[in-house]
């Protein structure tokens, strides 16, 4: 197998790895965004009701208590999702760098072969 063929095979494998890492990154980002959306939804203003003032205030306090507890749990999930995104970004950067090196090597080899002919 020639050097050109070896670099081509490595480049193909590297491109597949890059695609896989980028897909994993997009998935991690989507999960993180979903959690952010759920946290934001907790802050929405409740709809107007026909409840008496005291009952409406009790309902609001009960909701805020529940929302605070739920927000706390979601913030833990958000922290975990953020770590996953950062790891996926680091892996994607590494694979991108390797792929870029292989593309550069193939380009240099092609240029050298063109000079020889």
Contact map, one row per residue, 1 for C-alpha under 8 A:
111011000000000000000000000000000000000000000000000000000000000000000000000000000000000000000000000000000000000000000
111111000000000000000000000000000000000000000000000000000000000000000000000000000000000000000000000000000000000000000
111111100000000000000000000000000000000000000000000000000000000000000000000000000000000000000000000000000000000000000
011111110000000000000000000000000000000000000000000000000000000000000000000000000000000000000000000000000100100000000
111111111000000000000000000000000000000000000000000000000000000000000000000000000000000000000000000000000000000000000
111111111100000000000000000000000000000000000000000000000000000000000000000000000000000000000000000000000000000000000
001111111110000000000000000000000000000000000000000000000000000000000000000000000000000000000000000001001100000000000
000111111111000000000000000000000000000000000000000000000000000000000000000000000000000000000000000000000100000000000
000011111111100000000000000000000000000000000000000000000000000000000000000000000000000000000000000000000000000000000
000001111111110000000000000000000000000000000000000000000000000000000000000000000000000000000000000001000000000000000
000000111111111000000000000000000000000000000000000000000000000000000000000000000000000000000000001001100000000000000
000000011111111100000000000000000000000000000000000000000000000000000000000000000000000000000000000000000000000000000
000000001111111110000000000000000000000000000000000000000000000000000000000000000000000000000000000000000000000000000
000000000111111111000000000000000000000000000000000000000000000000000000000000000000000000000010011000000000000000000
000000000011111111100000000000000000000000000000000000000000000000000000000000000000000000000000001000000000000000000
000000000001111111110000000000000000000000000000000000000000000000000000000000000000000000000000000000000000000000000
000000000000111111111000000000000000000000000000000000000000000000000000000000000000000000000010000000000000000000000
000000000000011111111100000000000000000000000000000000000000000000000000000000000000000000010011001000000000000000000
000000000000001111111110000000000000000000000000000000000000000000000000000000000000000000000000000000000000000000000
000000000000000111111111000000000000000000000000000000000000000000000000000000000000000000000000000000000000000000000
000000000000000011111111100000000000000000000000000000000000000000000000000000000000000100110010000000000000000000000
000000000000000001111111110000000000000000000000000000000000000000000000000000000000000100010000000000000000000000000
000000000000000000111111111000000000000000000000000000000000000000000000000000000000000000000000000000000000000000000
000000000000000000011111111100000000000000000000000000000000000000000000000000000000000100000000000000000000000000000
000000000000000000001111111110000000000000000000000000000000000000000000000000000000100110010000000000000000000000000
000000000000000000000111111111000000000000000000000000000000000000000000000000000000000000000000000000000000000000000
000000000000000000000011111111100000000000000000000000000000000000000000000000000000000000000000000000000000000000000
000000000000000000000001111111110000000000000000000000000000000000000000000000001001100100000000000000000000000000000
000000000000000000000000111111111000000000000000000000000000000000000000000000001000100000000000000000000000000000000
000000000000000000000000011111111100000000000000000000000000000000000000000000000000000000000000000000000000000000000
000000000000000000000000001111111110000000000000000000000000000000000000000000001000000000000000000000000000000000000
000000000000000000000000000111111111000000000000000000000000000000000000000001001100100000000000000000000000000000000
000000000000000000000000000011111111100000000000000000000000000000000000000000000000000000000000000000000000000000000
000000000000000000000000000001111111110000000000000000000000000000000000000000000000000000000000000000000000000000000
000000000000000000000000000000111111111000000000000000000000000000000000010011000000000000000000000000000000000000000
000000000000000000000000000000011111111100000000000000000000000000000000000001000000000000000000000000000000000000000
000000000000000000000000000000001111111110000000000000000000000000000000000000000000000000000000000000000000000000000
000000000000000000000000000000000111111111000000000000000000000000000000010000000000000000000000000000000000000000000
000000000000000000000000000000000011111111100000000000000000000000000010011000000000000000000000000000000000000000000
000000000000000000000000000000000001111111110000000000000000000000000000000000000000000000000000000000000000000000000
000000000000000000000000000000000000111111110000000000000000000000000000000000000000000000000000000000000000000000000
000000000000000000000000000000000000011111110000000000000000000000100010000000000000000000000000000000000000000000000
000000000000000000000000000000000000001111111000000000000000000000000000000000000000000000000000000000000000000000000
000000000000000000000000000000000000000111111100000000000000000000000000000000000000000000000000000000000000000000000
000000000000000000000000000000000000000000111110000000000000000000000000000000000000000000000000000000000000000000000
000000000000000000000000000000000000000000011111000000000000000000000000000000000000000000000000000000000000000000000
000000000000000000000000000000000000000000001111100000000000000000000000000000000000000000000000000000000000000000000
000000000000000000000000000000000000000000000111110000000000000000000000000000000000000000000000000000000000000000000
000000000000000000000000000000000000000000000011111000010000000000000000000000000000000000000000000000000000000000000
000000000000000000000000000000000000000000000001111100000000000000000000000000000000000000000000000000000000000000000
000000000000000000000000000000000000000000000000111110110000000000000000000000000000000000000000000000000000000000000
000000000000000000000000000000000000000000000000011111110000000000000000000000000000000000000000000000000000000000000
000000000000000000000000000000000000000000000000001111111000000000000000000000000000000000000000000000000000000000000
000000000000000000000000000000000000000000000000000111111100000000000000000000000000000000000000000000000000000000000
000000000000000000000000000000000000000000000000001111111110000000000000000000000000000000000000000000000000000000000
000000000000000000000000000000000000000000000000101111111111000000000000000000000000000000000000000000000000000000000
000000000000000000000000000000000000000000000000000011111111100000000000000000000000000000000000000000000000000000000
000000000000000000000000000000000000000000000000000001111111110000000000000000000000000000000000000000000000000000000
000000000000000000000000000000000000000000000000000000111111111000000000000000000000000000000000000000000000000000000
000000000000000000000000000000000000000000000000000000011111111100000000000000000000000000000000000000000000000000000
000000000000000000000000000000000000000000000000000000001111111110000000000000000000000000000000000000000000000000000
000000000000000000000000000000000000000000000000000000000111111111000000000000000000000000000000000000000000000000000
000000000000000000000000000000000000000000000000000000000011111111100000000000000000000000000000000000000000000000000
000000000000000000000000000000000000000000000000000000000001111111110000000000000000000000000000000000000000000000000
000000000000000000000000000000000000000000000000000000000000111111111000000000000000000000000000000000000000000000000
000000000000000000000000000000000000000000000000000000000000011111111100000000000000000000000000000000000000000000000
000000000000000000000000000000000000000001000000000000000000001111111110000000000000000000000000000000000000000000000
000000000000000000000000000000000000000000000000000000000000000111111111000000000000000000000000000000000000000000000
000000000000000000000000000000000000000000000000000000000000000011111111100000000000000000000000000000000000000000000
000000000000000000000000000000000000000000000000000000000000000001111111110000000000000000000000000000000000000000000
000000000000000000000000000000000000001001000000000000000000000000111111111000000000000000000000000000000000000000000
000000000000000000000000000000000000000000000000000000000000000000011111111100000000000000000000000000000000000000000
000000000000000000000000000000000000000000000000000000000000000000001111111110000000000000000000000000000000000000000
000000000000000000000000000000000010011000000000000000000000000000000111111111000000000000000000000000000000000000000
000000000000000000000000000000000000001000000000000000000000000000000011111111100000000000000000000000000000000000000
000000000000000000000000000000000000000000000000000000000000000000000001111111110000000000000000000000000000000000000
000000000000000000000000000000000010000000000000000000000000000000000000111111111000000000000000000000000000000000000
000000000000000000000000000000010011000000000000000000000000000000000000011111111100000000000000000000000000000000000
000000000000000000000000000000000000000000000000000000000000000000000000001111111110000000000000000000000000000000000
000000000000000000000000000000000000000000000000000000000000000000000000000111111111000000000000000000000000000000000
000000000000000000000000000110110000000000000000000000000000000000000000000011111111100000000000000000000000000000000
000000000000000000000000000000010000000000000000000000000000000000000000000001111111110000000000000000000000000000000
000000000000000000000000000000000000000000000000000000000000000000000000000000111111111000000000000000000000000000000
000000000000000000000000000100000000000000000000000000000000000000000000000000011111111100000000000000000000000000000
000000000000000000000000100110010000000000000000000000000000000000000000000000001111111110000000000000000000000000000
000000000000000000000000000000000000000000000000000000000000000000000000000000000111111111000000000000000000000000000
000000000000000000000000000000000000000000000000000000000000000000000000000000000011111111100000000000000000000000000
000000000000000000001101100100000000000000000000000000000000000000000000000000000001111111110000000000000000000000000
000000000000000000000000100000000000000000000000000000000000000000000000000000000000111111111000000000000000000000000
000000000000000000000000000000000000000000000000000000000000000000000000000000000000011111111100000000000000000000000
000000000000000000001000000000000000000000000000000000000000000000000000000000000000001111111110000000000000000000000
000000000000000001001100100000000000000000000000000000000000000000000000000000000000000111111111000000000000000000000
000000000000000000000000000000000000000000000000000000000000000000000000000000000000000011111111100000000000000000000
000000000000000000000000000000000000000000000000000000000000000000000000000000000000000001111111110000000000000000000
000000000000010011001000000000000000000000000000000000000000000000000000000000000000000000111111111000000000000000000
000000000000000001000000000000000000000000000000000000000000000000000000000000000000000000011111111100000000000000000
000000000000000000000000000000000000000000000000000000000000000000000000000000000000000000001111111110000000000000000
000000000000010000000000000000000000000000000000000000000000000000000000000000000000000000000111111111000000000000000
000000000010011001000000000000000000000000000000000000000000000000000000000000000000000000000011111111100000000000000
000000000000000000000000000000000000000000000000000000000000000000000000000000000000000000000001111111110000000000000
000000000000000000000000000000000000000000000000000000000000000000000000000000000000000000000000111111111000000000000
000000100110000000000000000000000000000000000000000000000000000000000000000000000000000000000000011111111100000000000
000000000010000000000000000000000000000000000000000000000000000000000000000000000000000000000000001111111110000000000
000000000000000000000000000000000000000000000000000000000000000000000000000000000000000000000000000111111111000000000
000000100000000000000000000000000000000000000000000000000000000000000000000000000000000000000000000011111111100000000
000100110000000000000000000000000000000000000000000000000000000000000000000000000000000000000000000001111111110000000
000000000000000000000000000000000000000000000000000000000000000000000000000000000000000000000000000000111111111000000
000000000000000000000000000000000000000000000000000000000000000000000000000000000000000000000000000000011111111100000
000100000000000000000000000000000000000000000000000000000000000000000000000000000000000000000000000000001111111110000
000000000000000000000000000000000000000000000000000000000000000000000000000000000000000000000000000000000111111111000
000000000000000000000000000000000000000000000000000000000000000000000000000000000000000000000000000000000011111111100
000000000000000000000000000000000000000000000000000000000000000000000000000000000000000000000000000000000001111111110
000000000000000000000000000000000000000000000000000000000000000000000000000000000000000000000000000000000000111111111
000000000000000000000000000000000000000000000000000000000000000000000000000000000000000000000000000000000000011111111
000000000000000000000000000000000000000000000000000000000000000000000000000000000000000000000000000000000000001111111
000000000000000000000000000000000000000000000000000000000000000000000000000000000000000000000000000000000000000111111
000000000000000000000000000000000000000000000000000000000000000000000000000000000000000000000000000000000000000011111
